[in-house]
């Protein structure tokens, strides 16, 4: 049996709660030097790559700077820190609702990404918690969309992360969401929606296609108002990208504040936090795989379109 090669620990510390980029040079004979490979691989462009090498910011497993003319060697590991993008701070608190020696459960606000990705790096829930709690090894057991608020589970140590991630993979976590959307008296609820959802790389919105269902959601009506709004409980059985948003849109009641469904709208300018997606991860329930404790956590956040309709209408 072939043994997996052990990944060396990062020789660079985190910066603002963000890990250094790790690159493992793949097999191949296309590149003469490590610089040639990074210049082709990184989207930053050759000039930015040369600047990294000139500043001694590309290091090997021993933490020493790697010269740009170092001969290419498949399997070699490199680390470096990218220049962090300019980010508009998300002006809402990230609440810790539970913490022990194994996990942290946080109540995430709208507009805050769970983990670093794309243009959201330091201004993410993971980076914030690492800085605020002083836990550099903190990792996410699952993710919420940036526009969705609510409960997210993080693990304190890498050696237990797999056990908690497996809970989500094996659907042993009970999740309840709340949403605000139009009320349609003709829509018979509760009901279970099943469909096949695909999300193509580079395409913002997911879509339903013909085929074996891979997404299942139970939809319940919690209440409705004379202004035509409904409050819903959504119980996902699966976890496809944008599943709840796609299923509600398919029912003819797209979520309020959704920039993708039913129509992709122009991006909201950075710093515009007035109309968050009205979707909240309200409840997480699971049996702790390490301690055996039965956990039930509930978000204390509210959905403005339901709890503060006047503010929502005014765009506040």
C-alpha positions as CSV (number, residue, x, y, z in Angstrom):
1,X,0.0,0.0,0.0
2,X,1.4,3.4,-1.0
3,X,1.9,5.8,1.9
4,X,0.7,9.4,1.5
5,X,3.5,11.8,1.8
6,X,3.3,13.9,4.9
7,X,2.6,17.6,4.4
8,X,5.2,19.7,6.3
9,X,3.9,22.2,8.8
10,X,3.8,25.8,7.4
11,X,7.0,27.6,8.1
12,X,5.3,31.0,8.1
13,X,2.9,32.3,10.8
14,X,-0.6,33.4,10.0
15,X,-1.2,37.0,9.1
16,X,-4.4,38.7,10.3
17,X,-5.8,35.2,11.0
18,X,-5.1,34.0,7.4
19,X,-2.9,31.0,6.6
20,X,0.0,31.4,4.1
21,X,-0.6,30.0,0.6
22,X,0.9,26.5,0.2
23,X,2.0,25.2,-3.2
24,X,3.1,21.7,-4.0
25,X,5.0,21.5,-7.3
26,X,3.2,18.9,-9.5
27,X,4.9,16.2,-11.6
28,X,6.0,17.4,-15.0
29,X,8.9,18.7,-17.0
30,X,7.3,21.9,-18.4
31,X,9.1,24.3,-16.0
32,X,12.9,24.9,-15.6
33,X,12.6,26.8,-12.3
34,X,10.1,27.3,-9.5
35,X,9.6,30.9,-10.6
36,X,8.5,29.7,-14.1
37,X,5.9,27.5,-12.5
38,X,4.5,30.1,-10.1
39,X,4.4,32.7,-12.9
40,X,2.2,30.4,-15.0
41,X,0.1,29.1,-12.1
42,X,-0.8,32.2,-10.2
43,X,-3.4,34.6,-11.5
44,X,-1.5,37.6,-10.1
45,X,0.9,37.7,-13.1
46,X,4.6,37.4,-13.6
47,X,5.4,40.8,-12.2
48,X,3.7,40.1,-8.9
49,X,5.5,36.7,-8.7
50,X,8.9,38.3,-9.3
51,X,8.1,40.9,-6.5
52,X,7.4,38.0,-4.1
53,X,10.8,36.4,-4.9
54,X,12.6,39.7,-4.8
55,X,11.3,40.4,-1.3
56,X,12.2,36.9,-0.1
57,X,8.6,36.1,0.6
58,X,8.6,32.7,-1.1
59,X,10.0,30.1,1.4
60,X,10.6,26.4,1.5
61,X,9.8,23.9,4.3
62,X,12.8,25.2,6.3
63,X,11.4,28.7,6.3
64,X,14.3,30.1,4.2
65,X,13.7,32.2,1.1
66,X,13.7,30.2,-2.2
67,X,15.6,31.9,-5.0
68,X,13.6,32.3,-8.2
69,X,16.1,30.3,-10.3
70,X,15.9,27.2,-8.0
71,X,15.6,24.2,-10.3
72,X,12.1,22.8,-10.6
73,X,11.6,19.7,-8.5
74,X,8.2,17.9,-8.5
75,X,6.8,17.4,-5.0
76,X,8.6,20.4,-3.5
77,X,6.5,22.6,-1.1
78,X,6.5,26.4,-1.2
79,X,4.8,28.9,1.0
80,X,4.1,32.6,0.8
81,X,1.6,35.2,1.9
82,X,-0.4,37.0,-0.8
83,X,-1.0,40.7,-0.4
84,X,-4.4,41.0,1.2
85,X,-7.1,42.7,-0.8
86,X,-8.7,45.9,0.4
87,X,-11.9,44.8,2.2
88,X,-14.8,46.9,3.6
89,X,-15.3,45.7,7.2
90,X,-18.6,44.0,7.8
91,X,-20.0,46.2,10.6
92,X,-21.9,43.5,12.5
93,X,-20.7,41.4,15.5
94,X,-19.8,37.8,15.2
95,X,-21.2,36.2,18.3
96,X,-19.7,33.1,20.0
97,X,-22.6,31.1,21.3
98,X,-20.6,28.1,22.6
99,X,-16.9,27.1,23.1
100,X,-15.2,24.1,24.6
101,X,-11.8,22.4,24.1
102,X,-13.0,20.9,20.8
103,X,-15.4,23.2,19.1
104,X,-16.6,26.8,18.7
105,X,-20.1,27.6,17.5
106,X,-20.5,31.1,16.1
107,X,-23.6,33.1,15.1
108,X,-22.5,34.7,11.8
109,X,-24.0,38.0,10.5
110,X,-25.1,38.5,6.9
111,X,-22.4,39.6,4.5
112,X,-19.5,37.9,6.4
113,X,-17.9,35.0,4.5
114,X,-17.3,31.8,6.5
115,X,-13.7,31.2,5.2
116,X,-11.2,33.1,3.1
117,X,-12.1,33.0,-0.6
118,X,-11.7,35.3,-3.5
119,X,-11.8,39.0,-2.4
120,X,-13.0,38.0,1.1
121,X,-9.9,37.0,3.1
122,X,-9.2,38.8,6.5
123,X,-12.8,39.9,6.7
124,X,-14.2,36.4,7.2
125,X,-15.7,34.6,10.2
126,X,-12.7,32.2,10.4
127,X,-10.0,34.9,10.3
128,X,-12.0,37.1,12.8
129,X,-12.3,34.2,15.3
130,X,-8.7,33.2,15.0
131,X,-7.7,36.7,15.9
132,X,-10.3,37.4,18.6
133,X,-10.0,34.0,20.3
134,X,-6.3,33.5,19.8
135,X,-6.8,30.0,18.2
136,X,-4.6,29.9,15.1
137,X,-5.5,26.3,14.4
138,X,-9.3,27.0,14.3
139,X,-10.9,25.5,11.2
140,X,-14.4,25.4,9.8
141,X,-16.4,22.1,9.9
142,X,-18.8,23.4,7.3
143,X,-19.8,26.6,5.6
144,X,-22.6,29.1,5.2
145,X,-23.0,31.3,2.1
146,X,-21.6,34.8,2.7
147,X,-25.1,36.3,2.4
148,X,-26.7,33.8,4.9
149,X,-26.6,34.5,8.6
150,X,-26.6,32.1,11.5
151,X,-24.8,29.2,13.1
152,X,-21.5,27.9,12.0
153,X,-19.4,25.1,13.7
154,X,-15.7,25.5,13.9
155,X,-13.1,23.0,15.3
156,X,-10.3,24.0,17.7
157,X,-7.7,21.4,16.7
158,X,-7.0,19.8,13.3
159,X,-6.9,16.3,14.7
160,X,-10.7,16.4,15.6
161,X,-11.8,18.3,12.5
162,X,-12.5,15.2,10.4
163,X,-14.9,13.8,13.1
164,X,-17.1,16.9,12.9
165,X,-16.9,17.3,9.2
166,X,-18.0,13.6,8.9
167,X,-21.2,14.6,10.8
168,X,-22.2,16.9,8.0
169,X,-21.1,14.6,5.2
170,X,-23.2,11.7,6.7
171,X,-26.2,14.0,7.3
172,X,-26.1,13.5,11.1
173,X,-26.6,17.2,11.9
174,X,-30.1,18.5,12.1
175,X,-30.3,21.9,10.6
176,X,-33.2,24.3,10.6
177,X,-33.3,27.6,8.6
178,X,-35.7,30.5,8.7
179,X,-36.5,32.6,5.7
180,X,-38.8,35.5,4.7
181,X,-40.3,35.4,1.2
182,X,-43.6,36.3,-0.5
183,X,-46.7,34.6,0.8
184,X,-48.8,32.7,-1.7
185,X,-52.1,31.3,-0.4
186,X,-52.3,28.9,-3.3
187,X,-49.0,27.2,-2.3
188,X,-49.9,24.1,-0.3
189,X,-47.5,23.7,2.7
190,X,-45.8,21.9,4.3
191,X,-44.3,20.0,1.4
192,X,-41.0,18.3,0.5
193,X,-39.2,19.6,-2.6
194,X,-36.9,17.3,-4.4
195,X,-34.9,18.1,-7.6
196,X,-31.5,17.9,-9.2
197,X,-29.4,21.0,-8.8
198,X,-26.2,21.8,-10.6
199,X,-23.8,24.7,-10.0
200,X,-21.3,25.3,-12.9
201,X,-18.0,26.8,-12.2
202,X,-17.9,30.5,-13.1
203,X,-21.7,30.8,-13.2
204,X,-23.2,32.7,-10.3
205,X,-26.6,31.0,-10.0
206,X,-27.3,27.3,-9.7
207,X,-30.1,25.7,-11.7
208,X,-32.4,22.7,-11.6
209,X,-32.0,20.1,-14.4
210,X,-33.7,16.9,-15.3
211,X,-32.3,13.8,-13.6
212,X,-32.1,11.9,-10.4
213,X,-32.7,14.3,-7.4
214,X,-29.7,15.3,-5.4
215,X,-31.4,18.0,-3.3
216,X,-34.2,17.7,-0.8
217,X,-35.9,20.4,1.4
218,X,-38.9,20.4,3.6
219,X,-40.7,23.7,3.5
220,X,-43.1,24.8,6.3
221,X,-45.0,28.0,6.7
222,X,-44.6,29.6,10.1
223,X,-46.8,32.6,9.5
224,X,-47.8,35.3,7.1
225,X,-48.9,39.0,7.2
226,X,-51.3,41.2,5.4
227,X,-48.4,42.9,3.6
228,X,-47.9,39.7,1.6
229,X,-44.8,38.4,3.4
230,X,-44.4,34.9,4.7
231,X,-42.1,33.4,7.3
232,X,-40.9,29.9,6.6
233,X,-39.0,27.1,8.2
234,X,-36.7,25.2,5.8
235,X,-35.3,21.8,6.7
236,X,-32.6,20.7,4.2
237,X,-32.0,17.0,3.9
238,X,-29.0,17.6,1.6
239,X,-26.6,20.4,1.1
240,X,-26.3,21.4,-2.5
241,X,-25.0,24.9,-3.3
242,X,-27.8,27.5,-3.0
243,X,-30.3,24.7,-2.4
244,X,-32.7,26.5,-0.2
245,X,-32.7,29.6,-2.5
246,X,-33.2,27.5,-5.6
247,X,-36.1,25.5,-4.1
248,X,-37.9,28.5,-2.7
249,X,-37.6,30.2,-6.1
250,X,-38.9,27.1,-7.8
251,X,-42.0,27.3,-5.6
252,X,-42.6,30.8,-6.8
253,X,-41.7,32.5,-3.5
254,X,-38.0,33.6,-3.9
255,X,-36.3,34.8,-0.7
256,X,-36.4,38.6,-0.1
257,X,-33.0,40.2,-0.7
258,X,-31.8,37.5,-3.0
259,X,-29.5,38.9,-5.7
260,X,-29.5,35.7,-7.8
261,X,-33.0,34.2,-7.8
262,X,-35.2,34.6,-9.8
263,X,-32.9,37.1,-11.7
264,X,-29.2,37.8,-11.4
265,X,-29.0,41.5,-10.5
266,X,-26.0,43.8,-10.7
267,X,-23.5,43.4,-7.7
268,X,-24.3,45.4,-4.6
269,X,-21.6,48.1,-4.1
270,X,-19.1,47.3,-1.4
271,X,-20.3,48.6,1.9
272,X,-24.0,48.5,1.1
273,X,-25.5,46.3,3.9
274,X,-29.1,47.5,3.7
275,X,-30.9,44.6,2.2
276,X,-29.4,41.3,3.4
277,X,-30.7,38.0,2.1
278,X,-33.5,36.9,4.4
279,X,-32.1,33.5,5.2
280,X,-31.0,32.4,8.7
281,X,-29.4,29.2,9.9
282,X,-31.5,29.1,13.0
283,X,-30.7,25.7,14.6
284,X,-27.9,23.1,14.8
285,X,-28.4,19.8,16.6
286,X,-26.0,16.9,16.7
287,X,-24.4,14.3,19.0
288,X,-20.8,15.4,19.6
289,X,-18.6,12.7,18.0
290,X,-15.8,13.3,20.5
291,X,-17.6,13.8,23.9
292,X,-21.0,12.1,23.2
293,X,-22.8,15.3,24.4
294,X,-26.2,16.1,22.7
295,X,-25.8,19.6,21.4
296,X,-28.6,22.0,20.4
297,X,-27.7,25.5,19.4
298,X,-30.1,28.3,18.4
299,X,-29.2,31.6,16.7
300,X,-30.4,34.8,18.4
301,X,-30.5,36.8,15.2
302,X,-33.6,38.1,13.5
303,X,-34.7,38.6,9.9
304,X,-35.3,42.3,9.4
305,X,-38.0,41.9,6.7
306,X,-40.1,40.1,9.4
307,X,-39.1,41.5,12.7
308,X,-38.5,45.1,11.5
309,X,-40.6,45.5,8.4
310,X,-40.5,49.3,8.5
311,X,-36.7,49.3,8.6
312,X,-36.6,46.8,5.7
313,X,-39.0,48.9,3.6
314,X,-36.9,52.0,4.2
315,X,-33.7,50.1,3.3
316,X,-32.2,50.6,6.8
